[in-house]
Amino acid sequence: MRNEVGSVGGGSSLVQAQYIGTVNQQLPGPERVVPHETPRALRRLVGREKHVKACLEDRHAPLVVFDGLTGVGRRALARYVAEQVKDRYPGGTYYTDYATHTVDGETVISAALRSLLRRDGVRDEVMPAEPGLASLWRSRSSGAAAVMLLENVTEAEQFLQLMPGGQDWLVLVAGRVESPIEVKEVGGKTVKVAPLDDARSAQLFRELSGLDGDDLLLAEILGYCGGLPLALRNAATLVVVGRCPSLPELAARLRRSRAELMRSDRGPKKGEPVFEATYQEATEPAQRAYRLLGAYPAIDFTAPVFRLLIGLDEATAGDILAELVLLKVLQEDRGRYSMHPLVHDHAASLSGLGDEETHEALARVVRGFRNVAYYADAAMIGTNRYRVAGTPEIPNPFTGDRRANGLAWFEENRRALHELLPVAREIGLVDEIWQIAESLAAYYFDRKRHADSLSSLRHGIKAAEEAGNRAAEARLRSLASRPLTDLEQFEQAGDFVERSIELADQDGHLVLRASVREFAGRYHDLVGQPEQAQRRYRESIELNEAAGEARGEALSRMFLGQSLGDAEGLRELEVAHRTFGELGDGRLAARALLITGQVRIRTGVPGGIDALTTAAESFEASGATFYEAQAREALHAALVEESPEEARSHLERAIELYRELGSPRAGKLASENDGGLDGAES
């Protein structure tokens, strides 16, 4: 075919082409609207003033990650900050919630990027493939500075891939990160959001519920909420919707179950447990550990306890602990791990106390604690003290200053020991119960916490009865007579000592028979029956001599000397003091000196002040708080007339020590000597 060119008016030429091909015409897109996408923020936040102030004052960080436990208020804080700063950013505000993305064959990050680009005007037909999404977003976000709020973030890549190209943007993240390193590398900062303290929790609950009143009930309710704003909000909702219109009704409901405190209060998952999503994110080993932690009664523990519970080696257990800390299921502080009470409630709802795996896990922990408690007892009191329980088949974990280390171990773990006793009963470990109770008694010899001492001993007595162990029951009944007498429950204490003698005589063990008689003598002394007391002490001395038990014999001589309180008593005390020294038992040697000093002062025999002073210094050096307090109190009484300044210093130290022990004796001493203290200070 031939092309023909003809004339065109105006001197132009017309060219007729045989083939042109495809012609694309770019249609004008919609006018870009400045986005304002962030959800409505709370009008004010309670207890987060410092966090907000820090964010408003720091205008240089391009990224702020609000990190913390689910329900602690990360989202509310991030939204509030976004609302406060939005006027500084002419490019508007962007919002992405990772919890709402439905993903079909692509990552949630790609889905989030596509969503952002669509909202920024990019049509699906020109949307790049997954590898190019992030670079296109950086290009399109290189203009006017804006704020971007990301919620329900569960890993660092979810915000790193969305970081904009503009230099002056602010990205706010509500969620958690694997490590703050990723945040620092892009110039950002991590803000740790902790639960509210008691005062702020009370303020928020009162504002939301409109309730005020009984401080004890309010404290109970706040304790269930654990400082989590979501829990406080849900508790207040129960009030305002009329389900629990008063504090007593709300407290009663939460005593039965606290599950509704941590249910989502909005969105498509409203009513679902908020910790469930975190649990589902965990690996299978971490999920198993989470369930077992729900069955474990204490909410704090060490790594060795965790290893016992899950029954795995140190390296594997350490990896699982790290994962649970990353998921914010656990918090770590100086080698101890803790679980928020409401997280523990959720874990408990998933655990199966009756299944074989859980039973075995708890049995490992109970026996592990039983074994270490035995050695902590021996570290405090000495290995030559009579015990019904046998020595565990594990190495002694206490070295160095064993007494101090044993005492520290009990201080750190006594609550866990108490919490394990009913668990041990539930899974049928009756022998372990009385063995733990026997070991705990050593701690309570030093730390006079009578209610706790009685609680553990009662558990032990019942378990020993069930096990048919007369020796254990006799031992624990005699031990229980001491706190019962101190609490002036004299009738029950008397029944306990008589029953302990009956059981010990049936068992026949000489040292046990001697030991329960020593405790019986101390009971009779405390209730004003010195003749019966002295008879029991002499019986104990005779039995200990027959058994070749020098320590037990010295103990009974010491208490006999105290009971006699005369020249004969001082001779008994001298023998006891010498024997304890020969045995290398400095603590009991100091106790013999304490009693010697008291008897010497009471009877007018010289040397009483020196004996008390030496005893007090020995107790202080060994950390025997209760006995040092007794020695200081005795020194105050002995010196108050002749040396009031020195007496005052002993009194102040005694009061300090009694307060440390939580003893009511501190208040009584301070009240009785108020004038003397004021006068000395003035």
C-alpha positions in Angstrom: 0.0 0.0 0.0 1.3 3.5 -0.8 1.2 6.4 1.7 -0.2 9.6 0.3 0.6 13.0 1.7 -1.8 15.7 0.8 -2.0 19.4 1.6 -3.5 20.5 4.8 -4.8 23.9 5.4 -2.4 26.2 7.1 0.6 24.6 5.5 0.7 21.7 7.8 1.3 18.1 6.6 -0.7 15.1 7.5 1.1 11.8 7.8 -0.9 8.6 7.6 0.8 5.8 9.4 0.2 2.2 8.6 0.6 0.9 12.2 0.9 2.9 15.5 0.6 0.3 18.3 -0.8 0.6 21.8 -1.5 4.1 23.2 -1.7 4.5 27.0 -3.3 7.6 28.4 -2.7 8.6 32.1 -5.9 9.8 33.6 -5.7 12.4 36.3 -5.9 10.8 39.8 -8.0 11.9 42.7 -6.8 15.0 44.5 -4.7 13.9 47.5 -6.4 14.5 50.8 -4.2 15.0 53.9 -4.9 11.9 56.0 -6.1 12.1 59.6 -6.5 8.5 60.4 -5.5 8.0 64.1 -8.4 6.8 66.2 -9.9 9.1 68.9 -7.6 9.4 71.9 -8.7 9.5 75.6 -9.2 13.0 76.8 -6.6 12.5 79.6 -4.5 9.7 80.9 -4.0 8.8 84.6 -0.5 8.1 85.8 1.3 8.6 82.4 2.3 12.2 82.8 6.0 11.6 82.7 5.8 9.4 79.6 3.7 12.1 77.7 6.0 14.9 78.8 9.1 13.0 77.6 7.6 12.4 74.2 6.4 15.9 73.7 9.8 17.4 74.7 11.9 15.1 72.5 11.3 16.3 69.0 14.2 14.5 67.4 13.4 10.8 67.8 11.8 9.5 64.6 10.5 6.4 66.3 9.0 5.8 69.8 8.0 2.3 70.8 5.7 1.9 73.8 6.6 -1.5 75.1 4.9 -3.5 77.9 2.5 -6.1 79.0 -0.8 -6.6 77.2 -3.4 -4.4 78.9 -0.9 -2.0 80.4 -2.1 0.9 78.2 0.4 1.0 75.4 -2.2 1.8 72.8 -3.9 4.5 74.9 -0.6 6.2 75.5 0.5 6.0 71.9 -2.9 7.5 70.7 -2.7 10.2 73.3 0.7 11.3 72.2 -0.3 11.2 68.5 -3.2 13.5 69.4 -1.0 15.9 71.3 1.7 16.2 68.5 -0.4 16.0 65.3 -0.5 19.8 64.7 3.3 19.8 64.3 3.1 17.5 61.3 1.5 19.1 58.1 1.5 15.7 56.3 -1.3 14.4 58.5 -1.6 11.2 60.5 -1.5 7.6 59.3 -2.7 4.6 61.2 -2.2 0.9 60.9 -3.5 -1.9 63.2 -1.7 -5.2 62.6 -4.5 -7.0 64.4 -7.1 -6.1 61.7 -5.1 -7.2 58.7 -6.5 -10.3 57.0 -3.6 -12.0 55.2 -4.2 -14.3 52.2 -0.9 -15.7 51.0 1.3 -12.7 52.0 2.9 -11.4 55.1 1.2 -9.0 57.4 3.9 -6.5 56.6 3.2 -6.6 52.9 -0.5 -6.3 53.7 0.1 -3.2 55.8 2.3 -1.6 53.1 -0.3 -2.2 50.4 -3.0 -0.7 52.7 -0.8 2.4 53.3 -0.1 2.8 49.6 -3.7 2.4 48.6 -4.7 5.1 51.1 -1.9 7.3 49.6 -3.4 7.0 46.1 -1.6 4.0 44.5 -4.0 1.9 42.5 -3.9 -1.9 42.6 -3.2 -2.2 38.9 0.1 -0.4 39.3 0.9 -1.7 42.8 4.4 -3.3 42.7 5.2 -6.9 43.7 6.1 -7.6 47.4 9.8 -6.8 47.2 9.1 -3.2 45.9 6.4 -2.2 48.3 8.7 -0.8 51.0 10.8 1.2 48.6 7.6 2.7 46.9 6.3 3.6 50.4 9.6 5.3 51.3 9.4 7.3 48.0 5.8 8.4 48.5 6.4 9.3 52.2 9.4 11.5 51.5 7.4 14.7 51.4 5.7 16.6 54.2 6.3 15.3 57.6 3.5 13.2 59.1 2.7 11.0 62.1 2.3 7.3 61.7 0.7 5.2 64.5 1.2 1.4 64.4 -0.7 -0.8 66.9 -0.5 -4.5 67.9 3.0 -4.7 66.7 4.6 -8.1 67.7 8.0 -7.9 66.0 10.5 -5.2 65.0 10.2 -5.8 61.2 6.6 -4.7 61.4 7.6 -1.1 62.0 11.1 -1.1 60.4 9.7 -2.0 57.0 7.1 0.8 57.3 9.6 3.5 58.3 8.9 6.5 56.0 11.4 8.2 53.6 10.8 11.7 55.1 13.4 12.8 57.7 11.0 14.6 60.0 8.2 12.0 60.4 7.3 10.5 63.8 6.4 6.8 64.0 4.6 5.8 67.2 4.4 2.0 67.9 2.2 0.3 70.5 3.4 -3.3 70.9 6.6 -5.2 71.7 10.0 -5.6 70.2 12.5 -8.5 70.3 15.3 -6.1 71.4 15.7 -2.3 71.8 18.7 -2.6 69.6 16.5 -2.5 66.4 14.9 0.7 67.8 18.2 2.4 68.6 19.7 1.6 65.2 17.1 3.9 63.5 17.5 6.6 66.1 14.4 5.7 68.0 13.7 5.1 71.7 11.8 2.5 73.7 9.4 3.6 76.4 8.7 1.0 79.0 5.1 1.2 80.2 4.7 -0.4 83.6 1.5 -1.1 85.5 0.1 1.8 87.6 1.0 2.1 91.2 -1.7 1.7 93.9 -2.5 5.4 94.2 -2.9 5.9 90.4 -4.9 2.6 90.1 -7.3 3.9 92.8 -7.6 7.2 91.1 -8.4 5.7 87.7 -10.9 3.2 89.2 -12.7 5.9 91.1 -13.0 8.1 88.1 -14.3 5.3 85.9 -16.6 3.7 88.3 -17.8 6.6 90.5 -17.3 4.4 93.5 -15.4 5.2 96.7 -15.6 3.8 100.2 -14.2 0.9 102.1 -10.5 1.1 101.7 -9.9 -2.7 102.4 -12.4 -3.7 99.7 -11.0 -1.2 97.3 -7.5 -2.5 98.0 -8.6 -6.0 97.4 -10.2 -5.1 94.0 -7.1 -3.1 93.0 -5.0 -6.1 93.9 -6.9 -8.3 91.5 -6.4 -5.7 88.7 -2.6 -5.5 89.3 -2.3 -2.0 88.0 -3.4 -2.8 84.5 -5.6 -0.1 83.0 -7.6 -2.6 81.0 -8.4 -4.6 84.1 -9.4 -1.5 86.0 -11.6 -0.4 83.1 -13.3 -3.8 82.9 -13.8 -3.8 86.7 -15.3 -0.3 86.5 -17.6 -1.5 83.6 -19.0 -4.2 85.9 -20.0 -1.4 88.2 -21.5 1.1 85.7 -23.5 -1.4 83.8 -25.1 -2.6 87.0 -23.7 -6.1 87.3 -21.8 -5.2 90.5 -23.1 -1.8 91.6 -21.2 -1.8 94.9 -17.7 -2.6 96.1 -18.8 -5.6 98.2 -20.6 -7.1 95.2 -17.6 -6.4 92.8 -15.1 -7.9 95.3 -17.3 -11.0 95.8 -17.5 -11.5 92.0 -13.7 -11.1 91.5 -13.0 -13.6 94.3 -14.8 -16.2 92.3 -13.1 -15.4 89.0 -11.0 -12.7 87.5 -11.1 -13.9 83.9 -13.4 -11.0 82.7 -10.8 -8.4 83.9 -8.6 -9.3 81.0 -11.1 -9.7 78.2 -10.9 -7.4 75.2 -13.2 -4.4 75.7 -13.5 -3.4 72.0 -13.0 -4.4 68.4 -13.7 -7.7 66.6 -12.3 -9.7 69.5 -14.3 -8.0 72.2 -14.9 -10.4 75.0 -12.0 -12.7 74.2 -9.0 -13.1 76.6 -6.4 -10.6 75.6 -3.5 -12.9 76.6 -4.8 -15.7 74.3 -3.2 -14.1 71.2 0.2 -13.9 72.9 -0.1 -17.6 73.9 -0.9 -18.6 70.4 2.2 -16.7 69.1 4.5 -18.8 71.3 6.3 -21.9 70.2 5.0 -25.2 71.4 7.7 -25.6 74.1 6.9 -22.1 75.4 3.2 -22.9 75.4 3.8 -26.0 77.4 6.0 -24.0 79.9 3.2 -21.3 80.1 0.6 -23.9 81.0 2.9 -25.5 83.6 3.5 -22.0 85.1 -0.2 -21.7 85.4 -0.3 -24.8 87.6 2.7 -23.6 89.7 1.2 -21.7 92.6 3.8 -18.9 92.9 4.0 -16.0 90.4 7.8 -15.5 90.9 10.6 -18.0 90.7 14.2 -18.5 89.7 15.7 -20.2 86.7 16.5 -23.5 88.6 12.9 -23.7 89.7 11.7 -23.2 86.1 14.0 -26.0 85.0 12.6 -28.3 87.6 9.1 -27.4 86.5 9.6 -28.0 82.8 12.1 -30.9 83.3 14.5 -29.7 80.6 18.3 -29.0 80.5 19.7 -25.6 81.4 20.3 -24.3 77.8 16.8 -25.3 76.5 15.1 -23.9 79.6 17.1 -20.7 79.2 15.9 -20.3 75.6 12.2 -20.8 76.6 12.6 -18.3 79.4 14.0 -15.8 77.0 11.0 -16.4 74.6 8.5 -15.9 77.5 10.3 -12.7 78.5 10.2 -11.5 74.9 6.4 -12.2 74.7 6.0 -10.1 77.9 4.6 -13.2 79.7 7.4 -12.9 82.2 9.5 -10.1 83.6 13.1 -10.6 84.7 14.8 -8.8 87.5 18.2 -9.7 88.8 17.8 -13.4 88.2 14.2 -13.8 89.3 11.3 -14.1 87.0 7.8 -13.0 87.7 4.4 -13.3 86.1 1.7 -10.8 86.5 -1.2 -12.2 88.5 -3.7 -11.8 85.7 -1.3 -13.5 83.2 -1.0 -16.3 85.8 -4.8 -16.6 85.9 -4.9 -17.0 82.2 -2.1 -19.6 82.2 -3.9 -21.4 85.0 -7.1 -21.6 82.9 -5.1 -23.5 80.3 -3.3 -25.9 82.7 -4.6 -29.2 83.7 -3.7 -29.9 87.4 -5.1 -33.4 87.1 -3.1 -34.6 84.1 0.0 -36.7 84.5 2.4 -34.3 82.9 1.4 -31.5 85.3 1.4 -33.8 88.3 5.0 -34.9 87.5 6.1 -31.3 86.9 4.8 -30.1 90.3 6.2 -33.2 92.0 9.7 -32.3 90.7 9.4 -28.8 92.1 8.1 -29.9 95.5 10.9 -32.4 95.9 13.4 -30.0 94.7 12.3 -27.4 97.2 12.2 -30.1 99.9 15.8 -31.1 99.2 17.2 -27.5 99.3 15.1 -26.6 102.3 16.7 -29.5 104.2 20.2 -28.1 103.5 19.1 -24.6 104.3 17.8 -25.8 107.6 21.2 -27.6 108.3 23.1 -24.5 107.2 21.2 -22.4 109.8 21.0 -24.8 112.8 23.8 -27.2 112.1 24.1 -30.7 110.7 24.2 -32.3 114.1 20.7 -31.3 115.1 18.2 -34.1 115.3 15.9 -34.3 112.3 13.2 -36.9 111.4 13.8 -36.3 107.7 16.7 -38.1 106.0 19.5 -36.4 104.1 18.5 -35.9 100.4 20.6 -37.6 97.8 21.9 -34.4 96.2 25.1 -32.3 96.9 24.8 -29.6 99.6 24.2 -26.4 97.6 25.3 -24.1 100.5 29.0 -23.1 100.7 30.9 -20.2 102.3 28.9 -18.5 105.1 26.4 -21.3 105.2 24.2 -19.9 107.9 23.8 -16.5 106.2 23.2 -18.2 102.8 20.7 -20.6 104.3 18.8 -17.8 106.0 18.9 -15.8 102.7 17.5 -18.8 100.8 14.6 -19.1 103.3 13.9 -15.3 103.1 13.7 -15.6 99.3 11.7 -18.8 99.0 9.6 -19.1 102.2 6.5 -17.8 100.4 6.9 -20.3 97.6 7.4 -23.1 100.2 4.1 -22.1 101.9 2.3 -22.0 98.5 3.6 -25.4 97.6 2.3 -27.2 100.7 -1.4 -27.3 99.6 -0.3 -28.2 96.0 1.7 -31.1 97.5 -1.3 -32.3 99.4 -3.5 -32.1 96.2 -1.1 -34.4 94.4 -0.6 -36.7 97.3 3.0 -35.9 98.4 2.4 -36.2 102.2 5.9 -37.1 103.2 7.3 -34.1 101.3 4.8 -31.8 103.2 6.0 -32.7 106.7 9.7 -32.7 105.6 9.3 -29.1 104.3 7.5 -28.1 107.5 10.3 -29.5 109.6 12.9 -27.6 107.6 10.9 -24.3 107.7 10.8 -24.5 111.5 14.5 -23.8 111.5 13.9 -20.5 109.8 11.1 -19.6 112.2 13.4 -20.2 115.1 15.3 -17.2 113.9 12.4 -15.2 112.3 9.5 -15.2 114.8 6.6 -15.1 112.3 4.2 -17.1 114.4 1.2 -17.2 112.1 3.3 -18.5 109.2 5.2 -20.9 111.4 1.9 -22.4 112.7 0.5 -22.6 109.2 3.3 -24.7 107.8 3.5 -26.9 111.0 -0.2 -27.6 110.9 0.2 -28.7 107.3 3.0 -30.9 108.3 1.2 -32.4 111.4 -1.7 -33.4 109.2 0.5 -34.9 106.6 2.5 -36.9 109.2 -0.8 -38.2 110.6 -1.9 -39.3 107.1 1.5 -40.9 106.5 1.3 -42.8 109.8 4.7 -41.3 110.8 4.7 -41.1 114.6 8.2 -39.6 114.8 7.4 -36.8 112.3 4.1 -36.0 114.0 5.7 -35.9 117.5 8.5 -33.7 116.2 6.2 -31.2 114.5 3.7 -31.1 117.4 6.6 -30.2 119.8 7.9 -27.5 117.4 4.3 -26.1 117.1 4.1 -25.7 120.9 6.5 -22.7 120.7 4.5 -20.3 118.5 1.3 -21.5 120.2 2.7 -20.5 123.6 4.0 -17.2 122.2 0.5 -16.5 120.9 -0.9 -17.4 124.3 -2.8 -20.4 123.0 -1.7 -22.2 126.1 -4.3 -25.0 126.2 -3.6 -26.2 122.7 0.1 -25.8 123.2 -0.2 -28.1 126.3 -2.1 -30.7 124.4 0.5 -30.6 121.6 3.5 -31.2 124.0 1.7 -34.1 125.8 0.7 -35.7 122.6 4.3 -35.3 121.3 5.7 -37.1 124.3 3.1 -39.9 123.9 4.0 -40.3 120.2 7.7 -40.1 120.7 7.6 -42.8 123.5 5.7 -45.0 121.1 8.3 -44.5 118.4 11.1 -45.2 120.9 13.9 -43.0 119.4 16.0 -41.8 122.3 16.9 -38.4 120.8 13.4 -37.7 119.7 12.1 -38.6 123.2 14.6 -36.2 124.7 13.8 -33.4 122.2 10.1 -33.4 122.8 10.7 -33.3 126.6 12.9 -30.3 126.1 10.1 -28.5 124.3 7.6 -29.6 127.0 9.9 -28.1 129.6 10.0 -24.8 127.8 6.2 -24.8 127.6 5.8 -25.4 131.4 8.3 -22.6 132.1 6.4 -20.1 129.9 3.1 -20.9 131.6 4.6 -20.6 135.1 5.1 -24.2 136.0 8.8 -24.4 136.9 8.8 -27.7 138.7 7.2 -29.5 135.8 9.6 -27.8 133.5 12.7 -28.8 135.4 11.4 -32.4 135.6 11.1 -32.5 131.8 14.5 -30.9 131.3 16.2 -33.5 133.6 14.4 -36.3 131.7 15.7 -34.8 128.5 19.3 -34.6 129.8 19.1 -38.3 130.9 17.8 -39.5 127.5 20.4 -37.4 125.6 23.2 -38.8 127.8 22.0 -42.3 127.0 21.9 -41.6 123.3 25.3 -39.8 123.4 23.7 -36.7 122.1 26.0 -33.9 123.5 24.2 -31.0 121.7 20.7 -32.0 122.9 22.1 -32.5 126.4 23.6 -29.0 126.4 20.3 -27.5 125.1 18.4 -29.1 128.0 21.0 -27.9 130.5 20.8 -24.4 129.1 17.1 -24.2 129.6 17.3 -26.0 133.0 19.7 -23.3 134.1 17.4 -20.6 132.9 14.5 -22.2 134.7 16.4 -22.6 138.0 17.7 -19.0 137.8 20.1 -19.5 140.8 23.7 -20.6 141.5 22.9 -24.2 140.4 21.4 -22.8 137.2 24.5 -20.8 136.5 26.5 -24.0 136.8 24.2 -25.7 134.3 24.6 -22.7 132.0 28.4 -22.8 132.3 28.4 -26.5 131.2 26.1 -25.8 128.3 28.2 -22.8 127.1 31.4 -24.9 127.3 29.8 -27.8 125.4 28.5 -25.5 122.6 31.9 -24.1 122.2 33.5 -27.5 121.9 30.9 -28.4 119.3 31.7 -25.2 117.3 28.1 -23.9 117.7 28.7 -20.2 118.2 25.0 -19.4 117.9 24.0 -21.6 120.8 27.0 -20.6 122.8 25.9 -17.0 122.5 22.4 -18.0 123.6 23.8 -19.6 126.7 25.7 -16.4 127.3 22.6 -14.3 126.9 20.7 -16.4 129.5 23.8 -16.4 131.8 23.9 -12.6 131.6 20.2 -12.3 132.5 20.5 -14.7 135.4 23.6 -13.0 136.7 21.9 -9.6 136.6 18.7 -10.9 138.2 20.7 -12.6 141.1 23.2 -9.9 141.6 26.2 -12.0 140.5 28.9 -9.9 138.7 29.6 -10.3 135.0 26.1 -10.0 133.7 26.7 -6.9 131.5 29.8 -8.5 129.9 28.0 -11.7 129.1 25.1 -9.8 127.5 27.4 -7.6 125.5 29.4 -10.5 124.2 26.2 -12.3 123.3 24.8 -9.3 121.4 27.9 -8.8 119.4 28.0 -12.5 118.5 24.3 -12.4 117.4 24.9 -9.3 115.3 27.9 -10.9 113.6 25.9 -14.0 112.7 22.7 -12.3 111.7 20.7 -13.9 114.5 18.2 -10.9 114.5 15.7 -12.1 117.1 18.3 -13.1 119.7 20.3 -9.9 119.2 17.1 -8.0 119.8 16.6 -9.9 123.1 20.2 -9.2 124.2 19.9 -5.5 123.3 16.7 -5.2 125.3 18.3 -6.9 128.3 21.2 -4.5 128.1 18.9 -1.5 128.0 17.1 -2.7 131.1 20.5 -3.4 132.9 22.1 -0.1 132.0 19.1 2.4 132.1 20.0 3.7 135.6 23.8 3.8 135.5 24.4 4.6 131.8 21.3 6.1 130.2 23.0 7.1 126.9 24.4 3.6 126.4 21.1 2.1 127.4 19.3 4.3 124.9 21.5 3.0 122.0 20.7 -0.6 122.9 17.0 0.2 123.1 17.0 1.9 119.7 18.8 -1.1 118.2 16.3 -3.6 119.8 13.3 -1.6 118.5 14.9 -1.5 115.0 15.5 -5.3 115.0 12.0 -6.1 116.3 10.5 -3.9 113.5 12.6 -5.7 111.0 11.1 -8.9 112.2 7.6 -7.5 112.1 7.2 -8.1 115.9 4.7 -6.2 117.9 7.4 -6.0 120.6 8.8 -3.0 118.7 5.7 -0.9 119.3 5.4 -2.0 122.9 9.1 -1.2 123.7 8.8 2.2 122.0 5.6 3.0 123.8 6.9 1.9 127.2 10.1 3.9 126.8 8.8 6.9 124.9 9.8 9.4 127.5 13.3 8.0 127.9 13.8 8.1 124.1 12.6 11.7 123.8 14.7 12.8 126.7 17.8 11.1 125.3 17.2 12.7 121.9 16.7 16.1 123.3 
